[in-house]
Amino acid sequence: MRIANPVMYCHVVWNVSCGSFTSLSIEDNTGNSAAPLYEKELAIDRIRVARNAIDDSGIPVVLTGRCEAWLVGSPDPLRVALEGLTSYAEAGADCLYAPGVREPNEIEQIVKAVAPKPVNVLVSGFNCELTVSQLADLGVRRISVGSGLALAAWGAFLRAAQTIQKDGAFNLLAQNAASAELNERFRGKS
């Protein structure tokens, strides 16, 4: 086995063997706006290294291969995602994820391209018209909401605060969750 990134390999083996996680997501986003996605072969090697490290540990961990073409503003995100995700599937990713995809026909193309491996779709404000049943019909097997629920809570907070400030009214507080319900939901779940 050629280890493209021995430091990454050791990090993955260590964390898996310590039971630090049961799933691992490897993304192709470099964090560098001048070259936002890793070169294709390096991105594939990163998936391969993680897969080998997981397999060598003997501990079952779900490896997700992420193509962030939509998030970095790629001019042709569907093409980039299809090429990347199919390569990540071949390199050993268990699940494939292209956060930012919004169009049902694009989601369906991704699902078909990596089948039989599962696809995860991020649903948030940019594609909130999608439904669970629609995604299931497209073949999606995992759905993430990312920061969506936190943003919904912050949106409600801001609307209520602005109403108090602007109108001096507290009527939006009537829509709050009941403290007793929240206490019951979280009781004994620490």
Disulfide bonds with the S-S distance in Angstrom:
none
